[in-house]
Amino acid sequence: MNIAICDDEAYYVNDIFKRLMTYKETNDDVSLYVDSFYDSRELMNSIMKKDYDLVYLDIELNDGNGINIAQMIHNIQPECMIIFITSHMNYFNQSFLVNAFQYMKKPVKEQFFISELERAMKRLEDTSRSFVFHTTEGNIVFDTKEILYIETAYREYKIHSTRGAFYGTIKSITEIKKALLECDFFKIQRSFIVNLEHIERYDSATITMTNKDMLPISKKKYKEFKEVFFKYLESQ
């Protein structure tokens, strides 16, 4: 996980950095790479050159407003998670407008800090898994976030992705389908498994994906789908 910390007070930058390093040292299977910044210009210069999975961001910086900076970050790196660190609660409601991952009040309690770090790591893991699909165009690796939905019919499947559509045999993705259902995917009926991240809207009969495809949902599945989808939205 690539992490950035940005606060104009060195104490808080160092505090978060030490917490992250302590967590890394006590968890052998965790890889954290952390960059520290003391103003938004330094942070944004780095954002232009390097991908970050998580940014700890002070809301009231000497050279800018954290809400506006968060919006600029998401314009460049939409998937980046942002945790606001602040001494004030004034901006709590505004933080939702920029899809903040979390809002923490200084001083941050250790248990809360760790639980949210682990939640961020879990989200990254869920959205960063990759699978090899055996298609008619050869073996292709897809990240889960690239997959919109999978359509099956007879002995064939069709994967609808941000890179286009690809075909293959159902037998070749038997295990992949099981793995996807353990991530943020849901089987809305016999022929379709959809990525919850790519749902634009829905009603009791159809689900519209971000590519505007409208898929039929089973009446038997609708209640369960709503429960799963609401839980997914809450986790975001």
N, C-alpha and C positions, 0 to 999 in steps of 0.2 A: 504494500500500500504506500503510495506517494502522498505525503502530507505537507501542508504549508501552515505556518503560524504567522499571523499578522496582528501586531498590537504596538502602539507607540510607547507603551510602558515596558521597559526591558524586564522588569520583575515578572510580569505575566507571561511574556514570551519564554523566559527561562523556566518558569514554573511548569508550563505545559510541556516544554521540551523534556524536562527531567521526568515528568510522569510517563511520557511516551517511551523514553529510554528504559525506565524501570520496568515497564510492562514488557517491552521487547526482551530484556535480559532475563525475565522470569518465565518467559514463554518461548521455548526453543523453536517452535514451529511457526513463529510469527516474524515476518519481515516488514519493518517500518523504515521508510526513508524520509527524513524530516528536514525541511528548509525553514529558516526563520527570517522574518522581515519586520521592519520597524515603521514602515509607511506604505501606503497603498500603491505608490508609483513603483517601488521595488517589486511588490507582489505582482502587479499587472504586467510588468516587464517579463517576469518569470513565467506567468500564465501564458504569455504569447509564445513561449519557447518550449514549455514542458507541460505534460499532462499531470494533473493532480486528481487524486481520488477523494481527498478530504481537505477542507480548509477551515482552520480555527480562526475566526475573524472578529476583531473588536468592532463594535458598532460606531463608537464615537472616536474617530481617528483625527489627529491634528490636520491632516491634509485631505479629509474626505468623510463622507457618510457611508457607514458599512452597508446599509440597505442598497444604495446606488452601486457600490462596489460589487456586491453580491450579484446584482443584475448583470453587470458587465462580465463577471466571471461566467455566469450561465450563458451569456450570449456567445462566448468563446468555447466553453466546455460545459455543455448542458447536463452531463451526467455527474459533474462534480458535486459532492455533498458539502454543505456549509453548516458549520456549527457556530452560532454567534456567542461570543463571550462578552459580557457587559456588566457594568455596575448599576445599570438602570433597567427598569422594566417598561419604560415609555414606548419602546419600539416593538414590543412583543407582537401586537396585532399586525404591524407592517411586515414582520419577518415571514408571515405566511404568504405575502404577496410575491416573495422571491423564492418560495418553496424551500425554506430553510429546513435542514435536517433536524436541528435542535436549537434551543435557546437556553444558555446557561448564565446564571447570575454569579458574579464574583463575590466572594471567593467560592470556587467550585468544589463541591463535596466530592471526595475521592471515589466513593461507591458509585455516584451518579456519573462521574467522568468515565470510569471503567466500563460501566454498563452501556453507555452510549458509544464508546469506542468499539466495543464488541458488536453492538448492533450495526454500526457502520461497516465493520469488517464482514458481517454476515450478509448485508445487502450487496456489498462488492462481490462476495463469493457467489451469491445467487445470480447476479447479473453478468458475471464474467466467465461463467463456465463455457467451455467449448466442446463441440462434438464433430466427429468426422462423418459426413454423409456420403454414402456410395451412390452417386448419381449417374445418369447417362452421359454426363460430361466429365466424369472422373470423380475422384475423391475430393470433396470440398469441406474445408473447416469453417464452421459457423459459430460465432459467439451467440449465446442465447438472446442477447439484446437485438441481434440482427434478424431473428426469426419472428415473423408476424403471426403466422399460423401454419399448421400442417393439415393437408387435406388427403384423405385416403379413399380409394375406390378400387374394388376388386383386389388385384394383386399389386397395385401400384400406389405410390404416394406422390404428392406434389408439395414441395416446401415453398411457401411464399415468404420472401425475405426482402430486406432493404436493398439487396443486390439483384433482385429479380426472382423469377420462378425456376425451379429445378425439379427433375423427375428421378424416380428410382423405384425399387421394388420394396413392398411393405416388409418383407422378411428381413431386409437389411437394417430396418430401424426399430425393430421390436424392443430392444433394450433401451434405445434412445428415448422412445416414447415414455417408457416407465420413468426414466431419469428426469425428463422434462416435467412430468406431473409432480415431481418432488420439488421442482423450482416454482416459479410464478407462472405456471401454465395450467389450463383447465380444459377438460374435455366437454364441450358444450352439446355434443351429440355424437353419434357413432362415427361420423366422417370427419369431424373437425376438432383439433386441439389448438387452442388460441393462447397467445402470449398476453397476459393481463396488462403488461406495460403498453401494449399497442392497441388497446381498446379506446375508441374515441367516444362512443355512446352506445346505449342499448335500450331495448324495451323487452316486453315479454315474448316477442316473436323473433327478433333479430338482434344481432350484435354488429355494429359498424366498426371496422378496424381503421387504423390511421391512414391506410392507403385507399380508404373509401369502400372497400369490399364489404358487402352486407351478407352475413352468415346466419343461417337459421339455427335457433337454439331449441332444444328439446323441452317440452313442457315439464317433463319429469325432472329436468336438470335446472330449471330456472331458479327455484328457491335456493338450492345449494350454491348455484353460481353467484347469486347476490350476496350470500353470506361470505363466500370466499373472496369475492371482489371487494367488499367493504373492508374486510380484514387487511387485504393487500393495500388499499388506499390509506388506511390508518397507519400502516407500517411505513408509508412513504413520508 
